[in-house]
Amino acid sequence: MKKDITIVGAGLVGSLLSVYLSKRGYSISLFERRSDMRKEKLSAGRSINLALSDRGLLALEKVGLAYSIKQICIPMHGRCIHNTDGTIAFQPYGKEGQYINSVSRGELNKRLMSLAEENGANIYFNEKCTAIDWDNRKVVFENEETKNTKIQKADLIFGADGAFSAARLQHQLHHHKFDYQQYYIDCGYKELTIPPTANGDFALEPNALHIWPRKYYMLIALPNLDKTFTCTLFFPFENLSDDEQRLSFKKINTEEKIKKFFHANFPDAIPLMPDYVNEFLTNPTSSLVTVKCFPWIRDDYFALIGDAAHALVPFYGQGMNCGFEDCRILDELIEKYATDWSKVFSEYQTMRKPDADAIADLAIYNFTEMRDKTADPKFLLQKKIENRFAQLHPDKWLPLYSLVTFSPEIRYSDAMKKGEQQEKIMSEIMKMPGIEKKWESEEIEKLMLRKID
Ligand SMILES: Cc1cc2nc3c(=O)[nH]c(=O)nc-3n(C[C@H](O)[C@H](O)[C@H](O)COP(=O)(O)OP(=O)(O)OC[C@H]3O[C@@H](n4cnc5c(N)ncnc54)[C@H](O)[C@@H]3O)c2cc1C
């Protein structure tokens, strides 16, 4: 039996994977490039958060971690849309009782690392993977502090080292037909902060994800346990269109221009963000990438997992959820094939690759939906019709967002196919004359029933 497993990267997915594998009796060594974040003080006022939803929670639940992680989550029941006229509209995410969770990336990672150690994994920090000797199954690490080299022999190796994975690069360099696709969108992002009010309360409704959709860009805000909100401005790096008026990070580069831009676009957010100009000027502007690659595995001894296998843009809030789901599926295959790692890896790749491709494409599509369509009356009417129909016929219709976010039993690739079929029906319904008036009629309901069957 293969016993010693080396995991490159103790991020969100590597840490969870180690819990799954420890529970199966393997000896786990996790190597992390960064220092131990549990021993460091967070830089003041900066907490980056993520939306954890049912796929991620199910994966945590399977190894008994969901309860512990839920303690550091804030439920978000829907989107609060901040319109340009100052009005706010609430759009529930799903049915009554369904919600996604805001969680601090740092706190989640720290907790997962501790849970990994409690389950028997050893984590080595400041160890950066620099090479892999595939013939001898040895991973080379360079210590970021001492610059010493360590060679780790392993029976099995996992690359869980994120979107810019060194393990993936080693795999690619020593593979004669490795497919690789990397795609940057023209938008970057910058994080800003909404502090608590003078009374120490949340400055906005805490149980919602706030969105200021502005067609070509958007600002979003997610709550943190310390009553701050982390805001993210998704904004074009530069204007690639013919429209001279189109704004971009490149154009907004002085205090005056920043103020003018925020006053024109997010006037209700300004009083909530006392330090926005300084944060805008000093916080980094980061890029957003989709990575697709193949194969994810090498015979019976190596696999990529999480962002290393499939990096997504964040607009469906699924990158981490998808990586956690990778761990759950892999574990189900270990249950099925026991120590036959060749079968485990081969089926893992066959199952997960189409699902990762599907959610990567859906995430790109959802950017348009979030920044543009959430403020479009026609789109909102379409959502109302879909929601009404889904309530009347829950066995026949589940909106795409619910399929992706609240239905972990449905594969991403099946959710995408179902979503495409439903979108086709809805585009026909929305073209009907007078749909604005008769959207609640029996005629529409019957027509939709006919179109489904
Ligand atoms: C702005 C933004 C918002 C997001 N929002 C959401 C969201 O709401 N919901 C969601 O589900 N997902 C979200 N994501 C995606 C999510 O962050 C990733 O999918 C998730 O972090 C992937 O986890 P991972 O462990 O695979 O990779 P990472 O979290 O990137 O962890 C990789 C680890 O490997 C380490 N490492 C890297 N190179 C080496 C090396 N050479 N040697 C050793 N260690 C190494 C890194 O230091 C890191 O600790 C968001 C992403 C972004 C950018």
The ligand as a MOL file (V3000), in Angstrom:
LIG
                    3D

  0  0  0     0  0            999 V3000
M  V30 BEGIN CTAB
M  V30 COUNTS 53 58 0 0 0
M  V30 BEGIN ATOM
M  V30 1 C -11.0810 38.0160 -5.6120 0
M  V30 2 C -11.4230 36.5600 -5.4400 0
M  V30 3 C -12.6150 36.2340 -4.8250 0
M  V30 4 C -12.9640 34.8950 -4.6740 0
M  V30 5 N -14.1800 34.5870 -4.1250 0
M  V30 6 C -14.5500 33.3110 -3.9820 0
M  V30 7 C -15.8010 32.9670 -3.3870 0
M  V30 8 O -16.5770 33.8390 -2.9960 0
M  V30 9 N -16.1290 31.6460 -3.2710 0
M  V30 10 C -15.3030 30.6430 -3.7020 0
M  V30 11 O -15.6710 29.4640 -3.5850 0
M  V30 12 N -14.0990 30.9380 -4.2560 0
M  V30 13 C -13.7160 32.2290 -4.4070 0
M  V30 14 N -12.4920 32.5340 -4.9560 0
M  V30 15 C -11.6310 31.4360 -5.4200 0
M  V30 16 C -10.8230 30.8490 -4.2640 0
M  V30 17 O -10.0470 31.8550 -3.6820 0
M  V30 18 C -9.9280 29.7410 -4.7910 0
M  V30 19 O -10.6550 28.8620 -5.6110 0
M  V30 20 C -9.3220 28.9440 -3.6340 0
M  V30 21 O -8.5000 29.7770 -2.8680 0
M  V30 22 C -8.5290 27.7590 -4.1800 0
M  V30 23 O -7.8910 27.0990 -3.1440 0
M  V30 24 P -6.5220 26.3260 -3.4120 0
M  V30 25 O -6.1350 25.7400 -2.1030 0
M  V30 26 O -6.6750 25.4670 -4.6060 0
M  V30 27 O -5.5150 27.4710 -3.8270 0
M  V30 28 P -4.9100 28.6770 -2.8530 0
M  V30 29 O -5.9630 29.0580 -1.9190 0
M  V30 30 O -4.3600 29.6250 -3.8080 0
M  V30 31 O -3.7980 27.9070 -2.0570 0
M  V30 32 C -2.6040 27.4730 -2.6770 0
M  V30 33 C -1.5200 27.4030 -1.6120 0
M  V30 34 O -0.3320 26.9120 -2.2150 0
M  V30 35 C 0.7660 27.6910 -1.7640 0
M  V30 36 N 1.8000 27.6240 -2.8090 0
M  V30 37 C 1.8370 28.2660 -4.0000 0
M  V30 38 N 2.9440 27.9520 -4.6820 0
M  V30 39 C 3.6330 27.0800 -3.9050 0
M  V30 40 C 4.8630 26.4010 -4.0710 0
M  V30 41 N 5.6170 26.5660 -5.1510 0
M  V30 42 N 5.2690 25.5660 -3.0760 0
M  V30 43 C 4.5310 25.3880 -1.9600 0
M  V30 44 N 3.3500 26.0370 -1.7450 0
M  V30 45 C 2.9120 26.8600 -2.7130 0
M  V30 46 C 0.1990 29.0760 -1.5850 0
M  V30 47 O 1.0000 29.8490 -0.7340 0
M  V30 48 C -1.1780 28.7540 -1.0100 0
M  V30 49 O -1.1750 28.6690 0.3820 0
M  V30 50 C -12.1080 33.8650 -5.1210 0
M  V30 51 C -10.8910 34.1970 -5.7200 0
M  V30 52 C -10.5600 35.5420 -5.8800 0
M  V30 53 C -9.2640 35.8840 -6.5450 0
M  V30 END ATOM
M  V30 BEGIN BOND
M  V30 1 1 1 2
M  V30 2 1 2 3
M  V30 3 2 2 52
M  V30 4 2 3 4
M  V30 5 1 4 5
M  V30 6 1 4 50
M  V30 7 2 5 6
M  V30 8 1 6 7
M  V30 9 1 6 13
M  V30 10 2 7 8
M  V30 11 1 7 9
M  V30 12 1 9 10
M  V30 13 2 10 11
M  V30 14 1 10 12
M  V30 15 2 12 13
M  V30 16 1 13 14
M  V30 17 1 14 15
M  V30 18 1 14 50
M  V30 19 1 15 16
M  V30 20 1 16 17
M  V30 21 1 16 18
M  V30 22 1 18 19
M  V30 23 1 18 20
M  V30 24 1 20 21
M  V30 25 1 20 22
M  V30 26 1 22 23
M  V30 27 1 23 24
M  V30 28 2 24 25
M  V30 29 1 24 26
M  V30 30 1 24 27
M  V30 31 1 27 28
M  V30 32 2 28 29
M  V30 33 1 28 30
M  V30 34 1 28 31
M  V30 35 1 31 32
M  V30 36 1 32 33
M  V30 37 1 33 34
M  V30 38 1 33 48
M  V30 39 1 34 35
M  V30 40 1 35 36
M  V30 41 1 35 46
M  V30 42 1 36 37
M  V30 43 1 36 45
M  V30 44 2 37 38
M  V30 45 1 38 39
M  V30 46 1 39 40
M  V30 47 2 39 45
M  V30 48 1 40 41
M  V30 49 2 40 42
M  V30 50 1 42 43
M  V30 51 2 43 44
M  V30 52 1 44 45
M  V30 53 1 46 47
M  V30 54 1 46 48
M  V30 55 1 48 49
M  V30 56 2 50 51
M  V30 57 1 51 52
M  V30 58 1 52 53
M  V30 END BOND
M  V30 END CTAB
M  END
